[in-house]
Amino acid sequence: MSAAALATLSKPQEAKAAALSDVEEANAKVVQDFCDAWASRDAEKIGSYLAEDVSFRMIESSERKEGRQSVMEGVKKFLGTMKNAEFEVLRSSVFGNTVINDRIDRFENAEKKMEFHISGFFYVADGKIKEWQDYSSPKVD
């Protein structure tokens, strides 16, 4: 192999992201709007982004909830104890119907302020979140 060919092969290649499709842009917007809705603490608004047959698991060690009604019971109970709630999305990636975000979730109740670094995984279909799973993540600077 010639020196020029070897140099070409060993040269780092810059990765270029493909432009998002219309579906991917719409799915990213659904998830972003859902995350933004938490600041309202309005359970109905938050729930409006969820499919009737949504599946949710808060963190890797928790029990999975199935169905919008079941998920919303937990959301309403949780929000009832909070003075403030916020999902700050740091960055998102979209692959078709899958949206992954890196975010900081902040909550405040009467006793304390809480902050969690989260990796959120969402599957969106027909404009609604059908699967939502959060994982705890170490903060990456």
N, C-alpha and C positions, 0 to 999 in steps of 0.2 A: 504494500500500500504506500502511496506517495506521501510525502510530508504534508502536502496541501490537503489531501483527502483526510488524513489523520487529524489535522488541525480543524477541519470543518466538522468532523464527527465529535471531537472533544469540546468544541465551543458550546457553552451553555445556550440553550434555546429559550427565548422568551415565550411563555405561555400566553395565549390570547383567549380571553373568554368570548364565547359566542354571545351574540345579542339575545336577549330574552324574547321568547315568543309572546304573542298577545295573551295566551293562556297563562304562561309563567308570570307575566306582569300582573295579571288579574289575581292569581293565587298569592303572589307576594303582597299585594294590596289587602287582600282579605286578612292575612295573618298580621300585617302591620296595623290595620284598623282594629283588629281584635286586641292586640297588645295595647294600643292607645286607649281603648275603651276601659281598661282597668282603672285608669285615673278617675273616671267618673264614679266608680263604685256602684254603678247601676247594673244590677244583675241581669235585667232584661236586655239591656244593650249588649252586654258581654255575651249573653246566651244567643243573641240573634245571629252570631257568626258560626254557631255550632249546628251540625246536621242532627236530625232526629236520632240517628243511629251512631252518634259519636262514641268513640272509645277514648278514655283518658286515664293516664297514670301520672300522678304528680311527680314522683321521683322513682328511681329504680327499685327502691325497697318498699314501695307502697302498693296497695291493692288497686287493680284496674277497675274503673267504673265504666259501665256500659249504658249507653242511652242518654239522651239529652236531659231527661227528667232527673236521673240519678246524678249526673254531673252537676246540674244546676242546684240541686239540694245542697251539695257540698259547697258550691260557690256562694250561695246565699248565706249559709251558716258561717262560712269563713269571713265574708265581707261584713256580716253583722257585728263582728268583733273588731273591725278595722276602722281607724280614723282616716287613714291614707293608704293608698295602694298605687303602685306604679310599676310598669314593665318598661325599662329603658332598653331598647334594641340597639346593640352596639354595631352589629352587622348581620346580614342575612345572605343566604345562598338559596337559589331556586333551581330545581331540576324537575321539570315537568310539573307533576302534581305535588311534589315534595318541597317543603320549605323548611329550612333549618336556620334557626337564629341563635346568636350569642347575645345574651342580655343580662342585665342586672335587675332583679325584682326587689322592690323596696316596699315594706309594709310597716305601718305604725298602728299599735293599739294603745290602750290606756296605760299599759305598763312599760312598753319598750318599742324601739325602732329596730327593724330587722332588715338585713340585706343579704341576698343570695345571688351568686353567680350561676347562671342557668344556661344549658344548651337545650333549646326547644326544637322538637321534631314534629312537624305537622304534615298531614296528608289532606289535601284540599280537592274536593270534587263538586262540580256543579255550584261553585261559589260558596261552599260551606266547608267547615273543618270537620272531617270525618274521623281523623285520628290525631291525638295530641298527647305527646309524651315529653316530659321534662327530665333532664338529668342534671345533677349537681356537677359543677365544673370548677376547677381551680381558676382563679382570675389570671388571664394572660395579658401582660402589658404590651 
